[in-house]
Amino acid sequence: MSYQQPPPPYSQAVPGYYQPPPQHVHMQGTPAPAPGPTVIIHTTAPRFTPVSNEPTTVTCPSCHAVVRTTVIYQPSSSTHLWALILCLFICWPCVCVPYCMKSCQNANHYCPNCNAFIGTYSN
């Protein structure tokens, strides 16, 4: 009759596998202290900032100050398209008119305090 060794107890790890100790029990066998309070942080998504073709009073999402925006006008693809149409219809002296009109350009709004970009009004 041959004598076999009994299997290892369940608390003993199987060779080749790592089993971390339970989180609720210290190594000495005493229960761990209760964890501290759970902190939940709520964040809000940036809201749409209504802007127009002219300076607008808004709350800056960057510095949180209530400011009147600084507007910088930039030509858009529609500005270039109108200039091309004027050129094609032999109105070449008027080609620069779309570049001088605010209504033909995009209005980019910036915060005057921190120079953060706030939004664009496209025509």
C-alpha positions as CSV (number, residue, x, y, z in Angstrom):
1,M,0.0,0.0,0.0
2,S,1.5,3.3,-1.0
3,Y,0.9,6.4,1.0
4,Q,0.1,9.7,-1.0
5,Q,0.3,13.2,0.3
6,P,-2.9,15.0,1.0
7,P,-3.7,18.0,-1.3
8,P,-2.6,21.4,-0.1
9,P,-5.2,23.4,1.9
10,Y,-7.3,26.0,0.1
11,S,-5.5,28.8,1.8
12,Q,-2.2,27.8,0.3
13,A,-1.5,29.2,-3.1
14,V,-1.0,26.9,-6.1
15,P,2.6,27.1,-7.4
16,G,2.8,29.3,-10.5
17,Y,-0.3,31.4,-9.7
18,Y,-0.3,34.6,-7.7
19,Q,-3.2,35.2,-5.4
20,P,-3.2,38.6,-3.6
21,P,-4.2,38.6,0.0
22,P,-7.8,39.7,0.8
23,Q,-8.2,43.5,1.2
24,H,-10.4,43.3,4.3
25,V,-7.9,41.2,6.4
26,H,-4.4,42.3,7.5
27,M,-1.6,39.8,7.4
28,Q,-1.9,39.2,11.1
29,G,-5.5,38.2,10.7
30,T,-7.1,41.2,12.3
31,P,-9.8,43.0,10.3
32,A,-8.6,46.1,8.4
33,P,-10.1,49.5,9.5
34,A,-13.1,50.6,7.5
35,P,-12.2,52.7,4.5
36,G,-12.7,56.5,4.6
37,P,-15.7,58.2,3.0
38,T,-16.0,57.9,-0.8
39,V,-15.5,61.2,-2.5
40,I,-17.5,61.7,-5.7
41,I,-16.5,64.6,-8.0
42,H,-19.1,65.9,-10.4
43,T,-17.9,67.7,-13.5
44,T,-20.0,69.5,-16.0
45,A,-19.5,69.5,-19.7
46,P,-18.8,72.8,-21.3
47,R,-22.0,74.5,-22.2
48,F,-22.7,76.1,-25.6
49,T,-21.8,79.8,-25.4
50,P,-24.1,81.9,-27.6
51,V,-22.1,84.3,-29.7
52,S,-23.0,86.7,-32.5
53,N,-21.3,88.8,-35.1
54,E,-20.6,91.5,-32.5
55,P,-18.9,91.4,-29.1
56,T,-21.0,89.5,-26.6
57,T,-21.2,89.5,-22.8
58,V,-20.4,85.9,-21.6
59,T,-18.8,84.0,-18.7
60,C,-15.4,82.9,-19.8
61,P,-15.1,79.1,-19.5
62,S,-11.4,79.4,-18.8
63,C,-11.1,82.2,-16.1
64,H,-14.8,82.2,-15.1
65,A,-15.0,86.0,-15.3
66,V,-18.0,87.8,-16.9
67,V,-16.5,89.6,-19.8
68,R,-17.4,91.3,-23.1
69,T,-15.6,89.3,-25.8
70,T,-13.0,90.6,-28.1
71,V,-13.9,89.8,-31.8
72,I,-11.4,89.1,-34.5
73,Y,-12.8,88.7,-38.0
74,Q,-11.3,86.2,-40.4
75,P,-12.1,85.5,-44.0
76,S,-13.9,82.2,-44.5
77,S,-14.3,80.0,-47.6
78,S,-17.6,81.9,-48.4
79,T,-15.6,85.1,-48.4
80,H,-13.2,83.7,-51.0
81,L,-16.1,82.3,-53.0
82,W,-17.8,85.7,-53.2
83,A,-14.5,87.3,-54.3
84,L,-14.2,84.6,-57.0
85,I,-17.7,85.2,-58.2
86,L,-17.1,88.9,-58.5
87,C,-13.9,88.3,-60.4
88,L,-15.6,85.9,-62.8
89,F,-18.4,88.4,-63.6
90,I,-15.9,91.1,-64.6
91,C,-16.4,93.0,-61.3
92,W,-12.7,92.8,-60.5
93,P,-12.6,96.3,-58.9
94,C,-15.1,95.0,-56.3
95,V,-13.1,91.8,-55.4
96,C,-11.9,93.3,-52.1
97,V,-15.4,94.1,-50.9
98,P,-16.1,90.7,-49.3
99,Y,-12.9,91.1,-47.4
100,C,-13.9,94.5,-46.0
101,M,-17.5,93.4,-44.9
102,K,-17.9,91.9,-41.4
103,S,-21.0,90.0,-42.6
104,C,-18.9,88.0,-45.0
105,Q,-16.3,86.9,-42.5
106,N,-16.3,84.6,-39.4
107,A,-16.3,86.3,-36.0
108,N,-13.9,84.6,-33.6
109,H,-14.6,85.5,-29.9
110,Y,-11.8,85.7,-27.3
111,C,-11.7,86.5,-23.6
112,P,-10.0,89.9,-23.0
113,N,-8.7,88.7,-19.6
114,C,-7.0,85.4,-20.4
115,N,-7.1,85.4,-24.3
116,A,-9.0,82.1,-24.3
117,F,-10.9,81.1,-27.4
118,I,-14.6,81.2,-26.6
119,G,-16.4,80.5,-29.9
120,T,-16.9,81.3,-33.6
121,Y,-19.9,82.9,-35.3
122,S,-20.0,81.7,-38.9
123,N,-21.9,83.6,-41.5
